[in-house]
Amino acid sequence: MVSIVAPGVAVTGQPMRSDPVPMLSWDARDVRLVIDVTDEGSPFTRPDSAMRRVWLPTPDDGTPRDPQWFEGIARAAGEKESVLVHCHMGVARGPSAAFAILLARGWHELDAIDAVMFGRPIASVAYAADALRWFVGPELDPARIDRLEARRTELAELLRGRIVGSA
């Protein structure tokens, strides 16, 4: 399932290789860029598609993300391009990449975490603190990380209840 988390920013998991990918629907939405952060690559684009694919693989192993990974994501997404970001499940890496895009586009970190987590309730945004460290740099006040992580935890608990309750 594709989740629109902000204008021009969508997140999803890896489509199955046997699944049809609705390329025409993405073309109609003016999505011209797919940022694939999976280790294994993706069947999301076809040679006849107008969409570009940027592959920025990173493992989903819980270790801190390299700031250069976020830099590559922000550079690929640019300021206005409509982008679809995906990882394997659409839970940790893809939502964290979407969070970094929102930061780079001028969003405050608490607004960005709200947008990503409300837009994709299964998202953990596990690498959000790493993204904020990349974006702000060495002068980052640790209290901002604390507030971000508190909000991420609060939303995870709130949204988990809604997801479980809706089953």
N, C-alpha and C positions, 0 to 999 in steps of 0.2 A: 504494500500500500504506500502510495506517495503522499507525503504530508507537506502542505504549503506552510512554512513557518514564518514567512515575511514576504512582502512584495518582492518578487524576483528571486526568491530563495526557497527551494524545495529539497526535501530529504527523503530517501527511501533506502531499502535494503537491496541486496543483490537479486536480480530476477533469475529464475531458474532458466537454464539454457534452453529448455523445451517450451518455456512460456512465450507467448507472443508479446512483443514489446510495442506498445501503442505509439509508434513514432509520429504518426500524423497528428495525434492529440498534442504531443509536445511541440511539434512544429507550429500548430495553431496557437499555442500559448507563447510563442516566440522564445522558447528555450533553445538556446544556441550552444550551450556548453554543459557537458556532463563532467563533473570532477569525481573520478573513481579513486577511492582511497583503500580499496581492497588489496590484499596481497597477491591475489590470483588473476586479476583483470576481470573484465566485464563484457557481456554481450550487448551492452546498452546502445551502441551506435552501429550503424551499418554504412557501407561505402556510399549508398545512395542518399544518406541523410545529410541535412544541412548542419546538423549538430557536430561540434568539435568535441573531442574527448581528451581530457588531460588525466593522466594516470600518475597519482602521487601515493604510491603504496606505503603503508606503515602497518606494523603488526598491532594487533589488539591484545597486548600483553600486560596492560596496567602500568607499565613503566612510563616515566615522563616523556612527552613528545619533544622532539628537537624543534627549536624555534624556526629553523629553516623550513620545516614542513608547513607550519602556519604561514610563513612568508610566501611559499610557493602557492598555497591555496588562495591567499589574498591577491597575489599578483595575477593568477589565472582568472579569478572571478571579476577583477576590476571593480569599478565604482558602480556600474549600472547594469552589467550584463545579467540576463535572466539565467539562472544556474540551477542545475539539479545535482546534488551531492549524494553519493551513496557509498556505503560500506557493505559488509556482508549481511548484517541484520538490521541496520538502520538504528542502532541503539547507542553506540559509544563514539566511534570514529567519525561517521557521517554527521551526526548532530554536533559534535565538537568542531568539525570543519565549518558547518553552517554558523555556529556561534562566532568563530574567528572571522568569517566573512562579514557578519553584522558589526562586529567591533571595528573592522577596517572601514566599514561604510558609515561610521560615526555613531553607532548605537552605544548607549551606556550599558555596562555589563549586566546590570540587573534587568534592564528592559530586554536585552538580548537573551538572557537565560530564560526569562518568562516566555518570550516568543517561541524559542525552540522547544521548550518543554510542554507548553500548552498546545503548540502546533503539532507536536509529535509526542503524545503522552507516554510512549514506551521508551523514550530517550533517557539515557542516563547522563549524557554529556560529560562522560568520565574525564575528559581532558580539558574541561573548561578552565580550570586554574592555570594549566600550562599555556592555554591560549591567551589568558589575561596577562601572564608573565611576559609572553612574547610581545603583546601589543603595547604594554606600558613600558617595559624595559626594567633596568636595574633600580630605578627610583620608585618602583611599586611599593606602596604602603601595605604591609602584611595584613592590615585590618580590612583592606578591600578583598583580599583572598578569603578571609574569614567570613565576610558578609556574603560573598558569592557562594561559597560552599554551604553556608547556612541556608541560603535561599534555595540552592539546588537540592539539598536534603529535604527541606520543607515541601517543595513541589513534588519530589519523588514520592514522598509519603502520601500527599494529597491525591496525586494522580494514580498511584497504585491502587488506592481504595476505589477510585472510579472505574479503573480497568477491571479489577476483580469483581466489583459490584455489577458490571454490565454484562458479565459472562453468563 
